[in-house]
Structures are given as structure tokens and as C-alpha cells.
Amino acid sequence: MGIEERLPGGFLLGSVEKIAGWARKSSLWPATFGLACCAIEMMAAGDPRHDLARFGMERFSATPRQADLLVVAGRVSQKMAPVIRSIYDQMPDPKWVIAMGVCASSGGMFNNYAVVQGVDHIVPVDVYLPGCPPRPEMLLDAIVKLHDRIGQARLGERRARQVAERDSAALTWTPPAEALGGAR
């Protein structure tokens, strides 16, 4: 139980939410999950020209227990899906996910049994980043959009309820019949 559950609603809680949102968005620690060509563009976003350090993201975490942002870059195979879910489950709350590239967002051109048709069927996604592969500038734009979302995030029970609903929707998804090769 955190301080947000003990505070009354209204002005004080609103101010605490704004301060917490500012602190969270200013110090994201990403755990990268580069699976294909999108990972090269994600690495390029860390070079001096694009400079992720200005967003407080210069520290890419090697362990999910020290990360609060998961960037899934590239296509996700059926064998890799449990690994992504395991990494997501090991990350401390609050946590966010960016689906980088059309393959991570919707399976891309790989409409077959081996590729998951969107990482949002495994973990809840906060920002979808289209492109094949998306440029580093597009990743920076997605990070700015995520910052806006984090800055407006609620605390306490409202946040926990929102995350639980998104997580259960991702876990209960079943593929449509046409994706399985016809009607069942």
C-alpha cells in the first residue's frame, strides 16, 4: 500500500499525481527486446545525433527487474512470446510497453502460424510505433507520446484497475478463424 491510497481525493492527490508523473516520465529505464531489423533502428536512436539521454533514457537495463519500459522491436515468434511475457512479469510496476515496427504491432507481412499477430496479445501495449522499420526519429516521437501518457497517469486503485483490465484482455485473446486457416 502506497501513499496514494492514504491520501484523500481532490487537490492534494492531483498534485501528487502530477509530481509522480513528472518524475516517472523523466527517468524511464528501458529494457530492450530487439528481435529483428527494428532493433538496429532502436540502437541508432541512442547515438549522439538522436540522443536518448535528453529523455533520461541513457541507461538501457540488462535486467527486467531494473526497467520500467519494454521496447519490443521486431516480429515476435510463437517461441519468443513466453519469454516476452516473462520479462514483462519481472518488471516492477508501473511499467510501459512500446511496440516498435509493424511486425510487433500487427505481425506485419508475416501472416503465418509462427509469428504472433501483434505483441498486444501477450502484453498490454501503451504506444504503437508503425513502420518497416521505423526511423529513430519515429521512436523519439513515440517516447514523447508515452511521456504525455505517463504524465497524465492516475495513481492508486484507479491505475491498478486500468492495468488489470488491459492485462486480462491481452491474456484472453483468441485468434480469429481466418488467421487459423479457415473456419473451425
N, C-alpha and C positions, 0 to 999 in steps of 0.2 A: 504494500500500500504506500503510495507516494503522497507528496504534499498536495497534489491536485485534487485528491479525494477528500481532503480535510478542509479545503477552502470553500467558502460559500460562493455561489454564482454571482455574476454581476461584474462590476468594475475591477475588483481586485483579481478575480480569476482571468478576466480578459487581459489584464496587464501581464500576468504571469504567463499566459499562453503566448503573448507577443514576444516576451523576452526569451522564453524557451524556444519558440520558433526561430528567432534570430540566431540564437546560439547553435541550434541544430543545423540550420542551413549553412552556417558559416564554417562548419567543421565536419563535413562529410568525409568518411574514410571508406573509399570503395574497395570491394572485393571483386576483382575482375574475373570473368569467366569467358575467356576468348576461345571460341570453338572453330572459327573459320576466318574467311578474309576480312570480316568486320573487325576482328581483333587487331589487325595491322593499323586500321584507321583509328581505333581506340588508343593504341600506343602512340600514334602520331599526335594525338590531342595532348599528350604530355610533353611534347617538345617545346623549346623556347618560343617558337612562333605562336603557338596556341596557348601555352602556359596555364595548365590546370591549377597551378599554385595560387593564382589570384582568386580562386574559389575556395581556398582552404583544402584542396584535394591532392596535395602533392604526395601524401603518404598512401600508397596503394598497399592494402593489407594482404599479407600472405596467409593469414588465418581468418576464418569467418567469425571467430569469437571477438575480433577487434574491428569488425567492419559493420557499417550500417547502411551501405548502398551496394547492391549487387547489379553489376552491368553484365547482362547476358548478351554476348556479341557473337552472332552467327547461328547456324542451324543447330537444332537440338535433336539428337538421335534418341530413339527409344531406350537405348542402353545408358545414355547420359542423363536422362530425366530423373532417375532416383538420386543421382549424385547432386544435381542442382537442388533438388528438394532437401537433401541432407544438409547442404551448405546453407540454404535459406533457414532451415530449422535451427542451425547452430548460431546464427546471427542474433545478437541481443536486440530487444525492442527499444525504441522504434526502428524499423528497417524499411528500406525502399528498394524498388526494382526498376531498372530501365531495360527494356527490350530493344536492343540495338540491331537494326537491319530488318529487312523484310522477312528473312528466314526465321529470326527469333520471334517476330511479331505474328506471322501467319504461316510459316512453313515455306514461303517463297515458291520457287519453281519446283521444289521437291515435294510433290503431292503423291507420296507413296507410304507404304507401311512402316518404313524405317525411320521416318522423320516426324517428330511431334509437330502438329499443325498449329503452332503458337505456344510460346512458353507460359502464356497465361492459363493454360490448362494444368500447369504444375505449381506455379507460384503466382500470387497476385501481382500484377504489373501496374506501376504508377505512371510511367511515361513510355509511350511507344515512339520509336525513332525509325521512320521509314528510310528506304534507300538500299541500293545494292552495289557496293557497300556505301553507307552514309559517310560523308566527309567529316573530318574533325570539327569543322565549324558547326555542323548539324548536331554533333554530340554536345558541344558547348551550349547550343540553343536549348537542347533537351535538359541540360543541367540547370539552366536559368529557369525553365518552366518547372522543374522539380523544386527548385528553391522557392518559387512562388507558392507551390502547393504545400511545402513544409512550413513556410511562414504562416499559412492560414490553418494549419492543422490544429485540431482540438486536443485536449488532454483528458486523462482520466477514463471514465467509463464510456464516454461517447467515442473516444478513439479506439478503445478495446473492442467495442461492439462493431464499429465500422471495419476493423481489420479482421475480426472473426467472420463476418458476413462474406467479405471478399475471399478469404482463405477457404471457407467451406464451398463457395461457388467454384473455385478453381479445382477443388478435390472431387466434386461430384459431377464434373463434366463428363459426358459420354460423346464420342464422335458421331456425326450424322451418318445415316446409312450410305449415302453416296460416297463418303470418304472411305468406307469399308469395302467398296467394290460392288455396291448394289444394295437392294433391299434385303432385309433379314427375314 
